[in-house]
């Protein structure tokens, strides 16, 4: 299944929005939808940081999925393996 994620980020003195649809395992999503979405968002944000050569002031302002599920704090607490 796919989930829709929006991330509001700040880098180089500018706020910006990125949004997209990401595949997740149905079984993981049914078990813990917020955590599953947070992991996908975290991985995507890492790719964004690399693509945009994020600056020292890079920060995550907000992360939501399906329009109204705010997972910002969960994403900030995801630790890489």
N, C-alpha and C positions, 0 to 999 in steps of 0.2 A: 504494500500500500504506500501511498505518498502522503506527506503532510506539507502544508504551506507554512513557511516561516518568513517573518519579517525581522530584520535586525536594524536597529538604529545605532549608528556608531559615530565616533568622533576621532578625527585624525588630522594633523597638520592645520589645526585651527578651524576645521570645517566639520559640520554635522552632515551625515548622509544616511540614506536608507538603501538597503538591499533587500530584495525579496526573491523567493524561489520555492520550488516544490522539490521535496527530497524523499527518496525511498527509505522506508524503515520496515523491519520485520513485523509482520502482523502480530505474532505471538508476543514480542517485546512490547509493542504498543498496547496491547490488551492488558498486559501485566502492570505496566507503569507508563502511561502515556506522556506525562510531563517529563520524566527522566529520559525517556527514549527521544523525545523532541529536543531536550537540552543537549544530549550527546551529539545529535545531528547538527544542531545549531553551532555548538562549540567547534566541531570539525570544520564546518563551513567558514566560521569566523577566522580560524587559523589560515585557511586558504586565502581569504580576503586580505588578511594582514600581509601575507607574502606577495600577493598580486599588486597591492597598492603601496608596497614598501612603507608600512606603517611607521609613523613617527613616535617619538618619546611620549607624546600626549595622547596616544591611542587609548580609547576607552570604549566600553560597551555601555550605551545609555539605556537601551531597552531591547528585549527579545520577546516576541510574541508568536504564537502559532494559532492557526484557525481564528484569526482576527481578534480574539479576546482572552486568550490564555497566556498570561504573563509569566514567563519562565526566566526572567532576567537573573535572579539570584541563583537559581539552579545552574545556569550556564556558567556564571562566574565561579561556581564551586566544582565544576568538572575538572578532574585531574587527568592528565595524559597517562596512558598505561606505562 
